[in-house]
Each structure stands twice: as C-alpha cells, then as structure tokens.
Amino acid sequence: MLIDIEQALRDISLGDLIGRLRGQIRALVANAGRWGDGQHIVDAPDAAWDNVSQAGAEVTDLVDRDWAFWNDLAKDNLKKLKGVDSLEDLTKSDVNVIDLHMALNAKFLLNPNERSELKKMRPIDLAALRKPKYLLINIGANHGLIDVMFARRRG
C-alpha cells in the first residue's frame, strides 16, 4: 500500500491541509521506494498466492506482461520519484503514478520473493503451473474504465 488513505482522511483538517499533503507525498515516495527495492520480500521460502489479483489489470496483462516487465516499469518510475517532496514536485515530474501503483502491485503478487525462476512468469503461466481443476478469471468491470474516465469523452 502506497498511502493509508483512510488514516490520512481521518487526520486531515482544513487548517493544516497543505502540511498533511506534504507528509502524504513524503510517505508515498518512501513507501514506493521500499516496495521497489525489495524491502517487501516475504520471508517464507514458499510464499505464493492462490489469488493473483492485479490492480488495474486488463485482459492482455494476463498473457503479455511478466514480472520482469512490471519490475522494469516500477524501477523506471521510482527513478523519477527522486527529489519529489511535494504535490507540486509530483505534478511537475514525469512519474506516472498509475503505472507505479500497478507495477508495484503486480511485481509483488507475481513474485513476492523475487525469485529468478519466476521473473519471466505471467499470470497465465502461474495458473498453468498450479494445474487447477477449475480456473476462474475475473477481469472485472474496470477493464478500460480508467482509460475512459481520463479521456473525458462522453460515452
């Protein structure tokens, strides 16, 4: 989690909104850095997930994008976070916050221990390794919704 939004909303008062936002931006940068440099690695030797639920994933992400893709995307955006200390800094940077969130989420879910043998694994490969009797794939209602929202066009 990059930001504890629930706690942030509880803590915000109009009197010190700017100060709180600065603190949240600093927390975002620090947390993203920890997730990006492997400090999140799960200690259990056999850590794996039965439910690979990637935030913002689209259908093609299940077959086209492996852990290495998401790791590279995270590293690229984390480099751009260097020196970001405020919302103004963030808006002036080249950081794509949505890509950063998706990349950090996916790289953790696909390979929580960052094992070399899983770096080229895609979600569909992980499902095939498990050889499930039944496989449920739920992309959900958000497939493309974010793109439509940001396009600002009427449907």
Legacy VTK file of the C-alpha trace (Angstrom):
# vtk DataFile Version 3.0
C-alpha trace
ASCII
DATASET POLYDATA
POINTS 155 float
0.000 0.000 0.000
1.490 3.343 -1.003
-0.772 5.566 1.101
-3.007 4.750 4.058
-5.824 6.910 2.693
-8.245 6.001 5.458
-5.889 7.297 8.148
-4.984 10.320 6.030
-8.631 11.329 5.735
-9.110 10.953 9.492
-6.073 13.153 10.180
-6.747 15.983 7.727
-8.100 19.263 8.990
-8.544 22.289 6.775
-6.142 24.242 8.984
-3.110 22.178 8.050
-4.179 20.551 4.781
-1.011 21.633 2.932
1.247 20.229 5.649
-0.652 16.949 5.678
-0.423 16.657 1.891
3.338 17.200 2.072
3.541 14.422 4.635
1.470 12.091 2.442
3.673 12.790 -0.587
6.775 12.030 1.515
5.130 8.815 2.750
4.219 7.829 -0.827
7.796 8.349 -2.017
9.268 6.430 0.945
6.802 3.529 0.673
7.207 3.244 -3.100
10.961 3.123 -2.640
10.735 0.328 -0.060
8.446 -1.742 -2.307
10.633 -1.070 -5.331
13.959 -2.062 -3.808
12.860 -5.420 -2.429
12.317 -4.499 1.237
8.851 -6.065 0.910
10.193 -9.547 0.160
8.281 -12.224 2.022
10.496 -14.316 4.312
8.598 -17.580 3.857
10.505 -19.739 1.352
7.341 -20.994 -0.325
5.391 -17.735 -0.437
2.854 -17.801 -3.245
-0.691 -16.647 -3.775
-3.714 -18.636 -4.828
-5.384 -15.434 -5.952
-3.359 -13.251 -8.313
-5.361 -10.049 -8.218
-3.542 -7.306 -10.094
-4.802 -3.778 -9.565
-5.888 -2.205 -12.840
-5.097 -5.292 -14.930
-6.552 -5.670 -18.371
-7.099 -8.922 -20.260
-3.867 -8.608 -22.218
-1.852 -8.156 -18.998
-2.597 -11.789 -18.118
-0.752 -13.086 -21.170
1.551 -10.268 -22.302
3.225 -8.967 -19.138
5.535 -10.894 -16.846
7.162 -9.974 -13.528
10.214 -8.532 -15.302
8.004 -6.084 -17.252
6.361 -4.809 -14.055
9.702 -4.663 -12.225
11.231 -2.537 -15.000
8.182 -0.234 -15.035
8.409 0.199 -11.272
12.149 0.952 -11.394
11.652 3.492 -14.179
9.003 5.387 -12.223
10.887 5.101 -8.921
13.905 6.823 -10.519
11.585 9.674 -11.476
10.412 9.967 -7.846
13.882 11.070 -6.689
13.611 14.578 -5.288
9.801 14.573 -5.158
8.846 16.164 -1.844
5.517 17.826 -2.547
2.390 17.543 -4.644
3.774 20.321 -6.841
7.002 18.345 -7.356
4.954 15.269 -8.230
2.840 17.110 -10.805
5.981 18.547 -12.425
7.735 15.160 -12.529
7.489 12.504 -15.219
6.208 9.944 -12.687
3.160 8.038 -13.875
1.512 7.317 -10.516
-0.982 4.852 -12.018
1.797 2.868 -13.703
3.821 2.936 -10.476
0.896 1.624 -8.436
0.105 -1.117 -10.957
3.765 -2.116 -11.298
4.453 -2.347 -7.553
1.241 -4.303 -7.043
1.907 -6.734 -9.908
5.572 -7.367 -9.141
4.688 -8.285 -5.539
1.766 -10.501 -6.500
3.572 -12.327 -9.295
6.822 -12.937 -7.428
6.767 -11.960 -3.738
10.238 -13.434 -3.081
11.723 -12.041 -6.313
12.955 -15.499 -7.282
14.920 -15.621 -10.520
12.939 -18.622 -11.826
9.693 -16.596 -11.654
10.910 -13.409 -13.342
9.521 -14.378 -16.755
6.245 -15.716 -15.375
2.976 -14.128 -16.443
-0.264 -14.557 -14.512
-1.418 -17.167 -17.011
1.848 -19.095 -16.510
1.316 -19.131 -12.747
-2.167 -20.549 -13.284
-0.771 -23.244 -15.602
1.881 -24.238 -13.030
-0.798 -24.813 -10.424
-2.786 -27.077 -12.776
-6.143 -26.145 -11.274
-9.150 -28.355 -11.807
-11.185 -25.180 -12.363
-9.899 -21.731 -13.248
-11.916 -18.592 -12.721
-10.641 -15.440 -14.412
-12.425 -12.278 -13.406
-11.168 -9.134 -15.078
-13.988 -7.119 -13.578
-15.839 -4.004 -14.552
-12.754 -1.787 -14.508
-11.221 -3.111 -17.729
-10.805 0.086 -19.689
-12.809 2.174 -17.237
-9.788 4.215 -16.140
-8.894 4.971 -19.779
-12.445 6.110 -20.481
-12.502 8.305 -17.374
-9.255 10.038 -18.245
-10.235 10.504 -21.889
-13.005 12.895 -20.755
-15.296 11.882 -23.575
-18.976 11.189 -23.219
-19.939 7.566 -23.847
LINES 1 156
155 0 1 2 3 4 5 6 7 8 9 10 11 12 13 14 15 16 17 18 19 20 21 22 23 24 25 26 27 28 29 30 31 32 33 34 35 36 37 38 39 40 41 42 43 44 45 46 47 48 49 50 51 52 53 54 55 56 57 58 59 60 61 62 63 64 65 66 67 68 69 70 71 72 73 74 75 76 77 78 79 80 81 82 83 84 85 86 87 88 89 90 91 92 93 94 95 96 97 98 99 100 101 102 103 104 105 106 107 108 109 110 111 112 113 114 115 116 117 118 119 120 121 122 123 124 125 126 127 128 129 130 131 132 133 134 135 136 137 138 139 140 141 142 143 144 145 146 147 148 149 150 151 152 153 154
